[in-house]
Amino acid sequence: MPIDGGEWTSCVRYGLLGLSHIGVSGFIFISGYYGIKFNWYKVWNIWTQALFYSVIIAILGLTIWHVPFVKEALHFCMPISRSEWFVMDYVVLMLLSPFIQSGIEKISRQQFLGIILFLSLMLYVGRFFSFDTGTSFMLMLDIYLIGRYMRTYPITWFNQHAQVIMVVALAGLFLFPFTFASLGYTKLLRLVLSNYNIFALLAGSSMVILADNHPLQTRYKLNLGANVLAVFLITESSNVRNWLWCGAFAELHPMLRIAIILAALFGCMIIDQIRQWLIVPLTDKLWSRLGSE
């Protein structure tokens, strides 16, 4: 029995959900590809960014979704917990990045590749076929190492065919959930709607490679990474996801939903630019005062 009576609108919805998994792989690959130069200011910056979006989501939760005040207040006070696993794991990765880089410099290319292949086999094969829909720090570490490897040892054939790889990966992320939903294979949906889906890694990495080959200024590439994180922090909220998945939004025509998603994507980027213009100077001043005391 096809999902929701086989309505293609529901199948498109699952396809769009598949595409949403690009965010995690893409952002971590950006971090690995360009590297993380650890300093406490960066930890402060990502925490204040999480806090900024916690305030926005808390206000929306209280005014639009009518979430209990105590629950939103707790999330507001602890933005690390609000974004669940991602921000905390990313901060840990930042703390470990100097040691990771030091280790990379002391091993051969073959040893480096062997570590990546072992982790990838465990994650993208083992956890994928165990229908694991969650995530882990090991996944973040693996994607980060893949980014570092491809920056240190460019893979010629991948760089030359990045556009084709991106198209195939995006098609896979959309078509597999769409097909399984249309055929009613609900158990297989758990297989493909996962961060352990190799198509998510291929799509995210190929996009970064294409952007790196484009004559964009470095600061625009860095802004792109910040914007990706902003989109993730907003859409990771359970209230936002429930609204997109179960609310009135889910009943709209698929093409209208796609248009709204694209508008929301650019809206998140605009919000983050406003944050960088107005909020970052204030948090920088606060950081300077804390550092001087």
N, C-alpha and C positions, 0 to 999 in steps of 0.2 A: 504494500500500500504506500504510494508516494506521500511524502510529507505534505501536510496541510491540503490533502486532496489533490496533490500534484500541481498546485497553482504555481505558475512560473515565477510569480512575484516573490514567493517564499524561497524558491530556488536561487533567484538572483540575490536575495538577502544573504544566503549562506555563501554565495560566491564573493560578495563584498566583504563578508567577515573573514574569508580566507585571505583577501588582499591586505587586511588590516595587520597581518602578522609581519609585514615588511618592516614596520617601525622599530621593533626591538633589534632585529638583525642589522638593519641599516645603521642605526645610531651606534651600536657597539663596533661595527666594522669601521665606521668613520673614526672612532676613538683609536682603534688599533692601527688603522692605515696611516693616520697622521701622528699617532703617538700621544701619550699622556705625560706631560712634564709636571710631576706632582709638586704642589705647594698648598699650604693651608688655605690660601685665598680661594683656590678653586673649589675646595670642600665647602667653604663658606658660601661661595657663589651658587653652587648647585642646591645647597640647603635653603638659601633665601629664595631661589627660584621656585623650589617646591612649596615654600611657605606662601609665596605670592599667589600661586594657583590654588593652594588650600583655602586661602581667603575667598577667592572667586567662587570656588565650588561650594564653600560653606554658605556664602550668601545665596547662591542659587538653590542650595538644598533647603535653606530655611524659608525662602520666599516663594519658590516655584514648586519644589517637590515636597515641601512640608515635612522634611525629615526632622525627627526630634532634636531639640536644641542641644541637649547634652551630648548626643552622638556627634553632631557637627562641631561642637566646641572642642571635644577631645581630638577630632581630626585636625582642627585648626591649630591646636597647640602642638601637635606632633605630626608635621607634614611628612616626615620620613615614613611613618606608619601608614599615612594616607595613600601614598603611592605604592604601598605594599612592598614587594620585593625589590623593585628596580633601583630606586634611589639608594637604598642601603647597600645593595650589592655593588652598585657602581662606585660608591664612596670607598668600599673595601678594595675594589679593583684599583682605584686611584692610589690608595695607600700602598698597595703592593706593586704598583707599576715600576718604581725604580729597581726593585729586586728582580722583577720579571725581565726588564730590559738588560740588567746586568747578567742574568742567566743566559739570555739569548746571545749576548756577545761572547760568551764563553763556550758555546757549543757549535758544532758544525751544522751546515745546511741540512745534511742527511738526518742528524739527530733532531733538529728542529722539526723537520717534516715528519719524522717518526712520531714525535709527541702529538702533533696535530692529527695525524691519521688515527692514532690510538683513541684520542678524545672524540674525534668525529665519528669513528666506528661505534663507540660506546653510546654516543648521544643520538646521532642521526640515523642509526640503524637499531641499536638496542632499545633506547627509550621510545623511538618513533613507533616501532612495531609492538611495543608494550602498551600502546595507546595512551601514553603519558601526555596530557594536555597542559601540564604545568610548565614550570621552568626551573632553572637552578643557577647557582653561581658558576658551576662547571660549564654550562652552556655559554654564559657571558665570557668566561675565560677562553673557551675554545674559539669563539668568534673574534675576540680581541687578538689572539695569537695568529689566526688566519690573516687578519688585517695586517699585522706586523710582518708576517712572512711575505705577503704579496707586495708590500712596500719595499722590503729589504731585497727580495729575490723576485722581481717582476715575472709574471707568467705570460709569455708573449702571446700564445694562442688565445688565452682568456682576454687579454687586452684588445687583441685584434677583432675578436668576435663578441665583444661586450654587448653590443646592441642586440644581436641575435639571442644571446643568453638571457638578456633582460626580457625580451618579448616572450620567449618560451617559458621563462620562470613566472612571469605575470599571468600568462595564459594558464599555466598549471595551477597556480594559487586560486584562480577564479573557477576554472572549468571542473576540477576534481570535486570540490564541494557542491557546485551546481549540479553536476551529473549524479553524484551520490544522493543528493536531496531529491532530484527528479525521479530517481528509481526507488526511493524509499529505503536506501541502505543507511539507516540511522547510526548503526555501530561504526561504519566506515567513516562517518563524518568526524568522529573523535580522532580518527587517524590523521586526517589532513588538516583539521582546524587546530594546529599545534605549532608552537615555536620550534619544534624539532623537525618541521617540514623543510627538507633541503631546498625547496623552491624559494622559501623566504630568504635563506642565506644567499642564494644565487641572484635573486632579484635585488636585494640590498647592496651586495658587493658590486654587481655590474653597474648599478646606478652611480655608486661612488667612483668607480673607475672612469665612467663616461664624464662625470662632473670634473674629475681631476684632469682629464685630457682636454677639457674645455678651457678657453682662456679667461676664466673667471679670476678675479682678484682673491687673494687668500682670505681677506676679511669677509668676503661674501660667502666663501666656503665654510668658514667658521660660523657665520650667522645661520647658514643652512643647518648645521649641526644643532645649534641652539634652538632653531625653529622646530626641528624634528622632536627634540626633547620636550618642547612646549606642547606640541600636539599630543605627545604620548601622556604627559602628566595630566592633561585635561581629560582625554578620552579614557584614561585608566580608571577614573572615578566610577564606582559601581552605579552611582545615580545617573551619570551620563550614559553609561552602557545600557542600563535598564531602559532608559528613555528611548535610545536608538533602537533597541531590540524589541521591547515589549509595548512601548507607548504608542501614541497616535502616529508617530513618525513611521512605524512599521506598516501602517495601513495605506501610506501614500503610494502613488505610482512609482515603480522602480526608477524611471528616468528622472523624476522629480527628486527622489531620494539621493540619486547620484549627484544631481545639481546642488542639493543642500549640503552633502558631504564635502564637495569641492569648495563650496562657499565657506563652510566651517573650517576647512583646512587653511584657506587663505586668511580667514578671520582669526584663527589661532596665531598665525604668523604675524598678523598686524598687532594683535594683543601683545605678543612677545617683543615686538619692536618698540611698542609704547613702554613696556616694562624696562627695556634697555635704555630708553631715553629719559624716563622719569624716575624709576625706582632704583636702578643700578647706581646712579650717582649718589643717592642717599645711603644705600647699603655700603658703598665704597667709603663714604665719610665715616660711617659707623665702624667699619672694619679698621680704618686708620686710627680712630680713637681707641678702640680696643687694643690695637697693637702698640700704641704709645703708652698705655697704662701698665 
